[in-house]
Amino acid sequence: MKKLFKVTTKTIVATGLGAAIFTLLFMWVKIPSPIPETSFQTAYGLGAMFAALFGPIAGALIAFIGHALSDAIQYGSPWWSWVIASGVAGFVFGFAFLKCRAEEGIFTWKDVLTFNIIQIIGNVIAWIIVAPVLDIVIYAEPVNLVFTQGAVACLMNVISAGVFGSLLLWAYSLTRTKKGSLKKED
């Protein structure tokens, strides 16, 4: 059985690589929305894929570090309420680790559905609850603005993780050898 919170050398390397790629995608591969300070971020698809493959700790660290670095590089300092929300989303995405069979070379429609239910839950918690509440508590932002931003970010990140995350996991599963697929010839 997969250990949900086990941290191995492979997990640490994946976290570093994932955070670096997440940072670059977060900075450069995004589509602005009409709502201020929100964009369609492709990085959440990649983060969801890494979280499903390596678990909640890797997912949380990839999204947290990637978002924090991106904000620090682009704006001079992180916007902590949203950085924390990214980490929460990545953590919840990581619960797909228990059900994800992409490492075994299997990613069926059932796996897609399970992965997407988990990522939707993660995005709702992060962007409808955590980000707006922390914006109000930490930065005294206007309530209407932060909940609108959170709802728009949630919708866009659900699409990003759902489409890109599912496609990346499917493509990854194609590179893996299915258990029992190799037979010894006589």
N, C-alpha and C positions, 0 to 999 in steps of 0.2 A: 504494500500500500504506500502511496505517496505521502511523504511527510510534509504537511502544509507549511510549517514554519522552519524547516531545515535550511540552513545556510551552508552551502558548499563553496569550494573554489569556483566551480562553474557558475554558481549564482552570483558571486562577487564580480567575476569577469563580465557576465551578462548585464549586471547592474551598471557597471562603468560604461560599457559600450552602449547600452540602452539610453543612459542619461545623456551621453554625448550626442547621439543621433536625435534624441528627443529635443535637446537644446537647439540643434541646427534646424530641425523641422519647425519647431515652435517660433523661431525667428524668421525663417525664410519661406516656408511653404504653408501659407495661410491665406484666407480670403476674408477681407474686412466685411463686417455686417453693418447695417444701418444704425444699430444700437452702439452708443459710444463705448470704447474700450473692450469690445468683444469681436472675436474673429472665428471663422471656421478653421479649426486647428487639425491638421493631418497628424500631428504628433500623438494625439490620443489613440489613434488606430494602432500606431506602432507600440505605444505604451501598453495598450490592452493585450496585444499579441505577446509581448515580453512577460507581462504579468501572468497570462494564461500558461505560459511555458515554464516560468521559474517561481511562481507563487506570489503571495501578498507582500512579503518584505521587499522583494525585488521590484514589484509593481509600484509600491509606495515610494521607494527611494528613487526610482527612475523618473517618475512624474514630479516628485518634490524637488530633486536636484536639478532636473532639466528645466523646470519652470523657473526656479530661483536663479539659476545661471542666466537664462534668457532675459529675465527682467533686469538683473544686475548689469548685464552687458548692454542692453538696449536703453534702459531708463536710469541707470545709476544705482538703483536699489530695488529689491523685490517688493511686490505688493503682497504682503504676507497672507492676507485672508484668502487670496486665490491660489497662492502657492500651497498653503495647507490643504485647501480643497482639492487641488490636483493630487496631492499625496493620498488623501482619503479615497479619491476615485481610483487611483492605481492600486491601493490596498484592497479595495472591494473587488476590482477586476481580477486580482490574484486568486480569489476563491474559485475561479474557473479552472485553476490548476488541478483540483481534485477530479474534475470531470473531463478535462481536455485530453484527447487521445492523439493529438497531432504528432507528438513525439513518437508514437507507435505507428505512424503512417496512416492514421484513420482520422478523417474529419467529415462526418456525414451530416445530413440535414439536421439530425437530432443534436449533434454536437454544435452546429451553428446556432440552433435555437437556444440551447443551454447557455452557451457563451453569451449570446445577446441578451438573455434575461438577466444574467449576472451583471453585464456591463451597463444595462439600463438602470438597474438598482443602484449601482455605484455612481452613475452620473446624476441620478435624482438626489441621492444623499448629498453628494458634493456640491452641486450647483443650485439646487432648490433650497437646501437647508444650510449647509456649512458656509459656503462663500457669502451669501447675503447676510447671515447672522454675524459672521466675523467682520464684514464690512461695516455693519452698524456698530458693533462693540469696539472694534479697534480704531476705525477711521471716522466714526460718526457720519457716515454717508446717508443720504436721503433714502428712506425705506422704499418708496416707489421705484426709484432708479435701480437699486441693488437687486430687488426681486425681478424686475424686468430683465436686467443683465443676466441674472442667474438662470432664468427660464430660457432665454435665447441661447446662452452658453450650453445649457443642458441639452437642448434640442440638437444643436450643431455637433456637440461631442458624442451624443448617442449615434448620430449619423456617421461621424468619423470612425468611431470605434466599431460600429456595426458593419460598415462597408469595408473600410481598410483593414480593420482587425480581423474580420472573417476571411477576407481575401488573403491576407498575409499568413494566417494560420492554415488555410487550405493549401496555399503554395508550399508552405513549410512541410506539411504532411506528405506532399508528393515527393519530397526529397528523402523521406525516411523509409527504411525497409520494414515492411509489415512482418510481425512476428509469425514465424512458421511458413513464410513465403519461399524460403530457400530450402531445397531438398538435396540430400546427399545422393549422388549418382552411384550406381553399382558398377 
